Amino acid sequence: MLTEELFNMLTAKASEYKYSSLNYVDFEACKNAEILVDELGLILLQDKSKSPTMLYFATNDFEKVIKILAKTSEKIRIHFVPRSYAQQLKTLGFSEWGEYVDFWNRDLLQTVKALENPKAIDYLSLDECEKASNITKSCTLQSRGFEGDSKEAYETWLNAGNNILTQRESGDIVGVCSVSIYNEGTTLWIKELAVEPRYQRLGLGKKLIEQAINYGIKNGAVKGFLAADVLNETAISLYKKYDFLANDEEGELQMIRV
């Protein structure tokens, strides 16, 4: 298992490489990973506590990753795959697990002015993290790549100074939305949104998005960011209504071999 000190050393080296998935994860997400390769030109970590095994990489030459994957038939998942190498991975038995594209609202203030009777912000408390986790896990694979988060992940999120907004029905939490303010306080990040399946299609996702926008404004954000799978048309349609538009950059391609 990694120590946080070693993880920080590896991500510092990874930041110098052209291709890297290591720079998009934190220590909590891959603390159970082991070092597979750490040499000049290539860093590979594998986390066998995840199913299938998660592979993290950093390199200037993605062909090196391809060659190692070609030597095994192990079930593996790999994120942030360069699109130009997707076909080579498909020949090794991989398929696309998801492709996450960034959506930006460049003027939150303009959007919030158009909201009618926006709902008051309702925050999740630390002792409600297990309920939040259960809601997200009940939505597993409703969208490609979506698997929900653990109770521990939510606790870590809150303890880091972030927030989770909730939608309640008859006092019970039925929807959650993880939010954060970053980029020197200018940007709202909507990390994750989930509504319990039996409460979907009732407009609760809309209420959570409006809460998130209000949260951003109250905390000084002027723009907002979120990511969605390119095939999740329902979510994308909702985000567009609140002025979140896809950028022109390549998305995060996730691939899996099972």
C-alpha positions as CSV (number, residue, x, y, z in Angstrom):
1,M,0.0,0.0,0.0
2,L,1.1,3.6,-0.7
3,T,1.9,6.1,2.0
4,E,0.7,9.6,1.4
5,E,4.3,10.9,1.2
6,L,5.2,8.4,-1.5
7,F,1.9,9.2,-3.4
8,N,2.8,12.9,-3.4
9,M,6.3,12.1,-4.7
10,L,4.8,10.0,-7.6
11,T,2.2,12.6,-8.6
12,A,4.9,15.3,-8.6
13,K,6.9,13.2,-11.1
14,A,3.7,12.3,-13.0
15,S,3.0,16.0,-13.5
16,E,6.0,16.2,-15.8
17,Y,4.6,13.6,-18.2
18,K,2.4,14.1,-21.3
19,Y,-0.1,11.4,-20.4
20,S,-1.2,10.9,-16.8
21,S,-4.2,9.7,-14.9
22,L,-2.3,10.1,-11.6
23,N,-2.7,13.8,-11.5
24,Y,-6.5,13.5,-11.5
25,V,-6.9,11.4,-8.3
26,D,-6.2,12.1,-4.7
27,F,-4.5,9.9,-2.1
28,E,-7.8,8.7,-0.6
29,A,-8.9,7.3,-4.0
30,C,-5.8,5.2,-4.6
31,K,-4.4,4.6,-1.1
32,N,-4.7,0.8,-1.6
33,A,-2.7,0.9,-4.8
34,E,0.7,-0.8,-5.3
35,I,3.5,0.3,-7.5
36,L,3.8,-1.8,-10.6
37,V,6.4,0.2,-12.4
38,D,8.4,3.3,-11.3
39,E,11.2,4.0,-13.8
40,L,12.3,6.7,-16.1
41,G,9.5,7.3,-18.6
42,L,6.8,5.3,-16.9
43,I,4.9,5.1,-13.7
44,L,2.2,2.4,-13.2
45,L,0.1,1.8,-10.1
46,Q,-2.4,-1.0,-9.7
47,D,-5.2,-1.1,-7.2
48,K,-6.5,-4.7,-6.8
49,S,-8.9,-3.7,-4.0
50,K,-11.1,-2.4,-6.9
51,S,-13.0,-4.7,-9.2
52,P,-11.8,-4.9,-11.8
53,T,-8.2,-3.8,-11.0
54,M,-7.7,-0.1,-11.5
55,L,-4.6,1.0,-13.3
56,Y,-3.1,4.5,-12.9
57,F,-0.3,5.7,-15.2
58,A,2.0,8.5,-16.2
59,T,4.2,8.5,-19.3
60,N,5.4,10.4,-22.3
61,D,4.9,7.3,-24.5
62,F,1.6,5.6,-24.0
63,E,2.8,2.7,-26.2
64,K,4.7,1.5,-23.0
65,V,1.4,1.1,-21.3
66,I,0.0,-0.7,-24.2
67,K,2.9,-3.2,-24.2
68,I,2.4,-4.0,-20.6
69,L,-1.4,-4.5,-21.0
70,A,-0.7,-6.8,-23.9
71,K,1.2,-9.2,-21.7
72,T,-1.8,-10.0,-19.5
73,S,-5.4,-10.9,-19.9
74,E,-6.3,-9.6,-16.4
75,K,-9.5,-7.7,-15.9
76,I,-8.5,-4.0,-15.8
77,R,-10.0,-0.5,-15.8
78,I,-8.0,2.5,-16.9
79,H,-9.1,6.1,-17.0
80,F,-7.9,9.2,-18.9
81,V,-7.0,7.1,-22.0
82,P,-5.7,9.2,-24.9
83,R,-8.4,8.9,-27.6
84,S,-5.7,8.1,-30.2
85,Y,-4.9,4.9,-28.4
86,A,-8.4,3.7,-27.9
87,Q,-8.5,1.4,-30.9
88,Q,-5.3,-0.4,-29.8
89,L,-6.8,-1.1,-26.4
90,K,-9.9,-2.4,-28.1
91,T,-7.8,-5.0,-29.9
92,L,-6.6,-6.1,-26.4
93,G,-10.2,-6.7,-25.3
94,F,-11.0,-3.3,-23.8
95,S,-14.3,-1.5,-24.4
96,E,-15.4,2.1,-23.6
97,W,-16.7,2.4,-20.0
98,G,-17.5,6.1,-20.3
99,E,-16.4,9.4,-21.8
100,Y,-16.7,12.4,-19.5
101,V,-16.8,15.9,-21.0
102,D,-16.5,19.1,-19.1
103,F,-19.5,21.5,-19.0
104,W,-19.1,25.1,-18.1
105,N,-21.5,27.9,-17.0
106,R,-19.5,31.1,-17.6
107,D,-21.9,33.4,-15.8
108,L,-23.6,32.0,-12.7
109,L,-25.0,35.4,-11.7
110,Q,-27.0,35.6,-15.0
111,T,-28.3,32.1,-14.5
112,V,-29.4,32.7,-10.9
113,K,-31.3,35.8,-11.9
114,A,-33.6,33.6,-14.0
115,L,-34.4,31.1,-11.3
116,E,-38.0,31.2,-10.0
117,N,-38.4,30.7,-6.2
118,P,-35.0,28.9,-5.8
119,K,-35.0,26.3,-3.0
120,A,-33.2,27.1,0.2
121,I,-29.8,25.4,0.6
122,D,-30.0,22.2,2.6
123,Y,-26.7,20.7,3.8
124,L,-25.8,17.1,4.6
125,S,-24.4,16.5,8.0
126,L,-21.5,14.3,8.8
127,D,-23.7,11.7,10.4
128,E,-25.8,11.4,7.3
129,C,-22.9,10.2,5.0
130,E,-24.0,6.6,5.0
131,K,-27.5,7.6,3.7
132,A,-25.8,9.7,1.0
133,S,-23.6,6.8,0.0
134,N,-26.6,4.5,-0.3
135,I,-28.4,6.9,-2.5
136,T,-25.5,7.1,-5.0
137,K,-25.0,3.4,-5.0
138,S,-28.7,2.8,-5.8
139,C,-28.0,4.7,-9.0
140,T,-25.0,2.5,-10.0
141,L,-24.6,2.3,-13.8
142,Q,-27.6,4.4,-14.6
143,S,-25.0,6.3,-16.5
144,R,-21.8,4.7,-17.9
145,G,-19.1,4.7,-15.3
146,F,-21.3,5.9,-12.4
147,E,-20.8,3.6,-9.3
148,G,-21.6,5.9,-6.4
149,D,-19.3,6.7,-3.4
150,S,-18.7,5.2,-0.1
151,K,-19.6,6.6,3.3
152,E,-15.9,7.1,3.9
153,A,-15.5,9.1,0.7
154,Y,-18.3,11.4,1.7
155,E,-16.8,11.9,5.2
156,T,-13.5,12.8,3.6
157,W,-15.2,15.2,1.3
158,L,-16.9,17.1,4.1
159,N,-13.9,17.0,6.4
160,A,-11.9,18.7,3.6
161,G,-14.2,21.7,3.8
162,N,-16.5,20.9,0.9
163,N,-20.3,20.5,1.1
164,I,-23.0,18.1,0.1
165,L,-26.5,19.5,-0.7
166,T,-29.6,17.5,-0.1
167,Q,-33.2,17.1,-1.3
168,R,-35.5,15.7,1.3
169,E,-39.0,14.3,1.0
170,S,-41.0,13.9,4.3
171,G,-37.8,14.5,6.2
172,D,-35.9,11.7,4.4
173,I,-32.9,12.4,2.2
174,V,-33.7,11.3,-1.4
175,G,-31.1,13.2,-3.4
176,V,-27.6,14.6,-2.9
177,C,-25.2,16.9,-4.8
178,S,-21.5,17.2,-3.9
179,V,-20.2,20.8,-4.3
180,S,-17.0,22.6,-3.8
181,I,-15.5,26.1,-4.5
182,Y,-12.0,26.2,-6.0
183,N,-9.8,28.2,-8.3
184,E,-9.2,31.0,-5.7
185,G,-12.9,31.1,-4.9
186,T,-14.1,31.9,-8.4
187,T,-15.5,28.5,-9.5
188,L,-18.3,26.2,-8.4
189,W,-17.6,22.5,-8.9
190,I,-20.6,20.2,-9.0
191,K,-18.8,16.9,-8.5
192,E,-21.7,14.5,-8.3
193,L,-25.5,14.5,-8.3
194,A,-27.8,11.5,-7.6
195,V,-31.5,11.0,-6.8
196,E,-32.9,7.8,-5.4
197,P,-34.4,5.9,-8.4
198,R,-38.0,5.9,-7.1
199,Y,-37.9,9.7,-6.8
200,Q,-36.4,10.3,-10.2
201,R,-38.3,12.2,-12.9
202,L,-40.0,14.4,-10.3
203,G,-37.9,17.4,-10.8
204,L,-35.6,16.8,-7.8
205,G,-32.4,16.9,-9.9
206,K,-33.5,20.4,-11.0
207,K,-33.9,21.5,-7.4
208,L,-30.5,20.2,-6.6
209,I,-28.9,22.0,-9.5
210,E,-30.6,25.2,-8.4
211,Q,-29.3,24.7,-4.9
212,A,-25.8,24.2,-6.2
213,I,-26.0,27.4,-8.3
214,N,-27.2,29.4,-5.3
215,Y,-24.5,27.8,-3.2
216,G,-21.9,29.0,-5.7
217,I,-23.2,32.5,-5.7
218,K,-23.4,32.7,-1.9
219,N,-19.8,31.6,-1.8
220,G,-18.5,34.1,-4.4
221,A,-18.2,31.9,-7.4
222,V,-18.8,33.5,-10.8
223,K,-18.7,30.4,-13.0
224,G,-19.5,26.7,-12.6
225,F,-18.1,23.4,-13.8
226,L,-19.3,19.8,-13.9
227,A,-18.6,16.7,-16.0
228,A,-21.0,14.2,-17.6
229,D,-20.8,11.1,-19.8
230,V,-21.4,12.0,-23.5
231,L,-24.2,9.4,-23.7
232,N,-26.1,10.6,-20.6
233,E,-28.6,12.6,-22.6
234,T,-31.0,13.1,-19.7
235,A,-28.4,14.7,-17.4
236,I,-26.9,16.8,-20.3
237,S,-30.4,18.1,-21.1
238,L,-30.8,19.2,-17.5
239,Y,-27.4,20.9,-17.4
240,K,-28.0,22.8,-20.6
241,K,-31.2,24.4,-19.1
242,Y,-28.9,25.9,-16.5
243,D,-26.4,27.2,-19.0
244,F,-23.8,24.5,-18.6
245,L,-22.4,24.0,-22.1
246,A,-19.8,21.4,-23.2
247,N,-16.3,22.7,-24.0
248,D,-14.4,21.7,-27.1
249,E,-11.7,19.8,-25.4
250,E,-11.2,16.0,-25.5
251,G,-13.1,14.2,-22.8
252,E,-11.9,11.8,-20.2
253,L,-12.1,8.4,-21.9
254,Q,-12.5,5.4,-19.5
255,M,-11.9,1.9,-20.7
256,I,-12.4,-1.5,-19.2
257,R,-11.6,-5.2,-19.9
258,V,-13.7,-7.7,-18.1
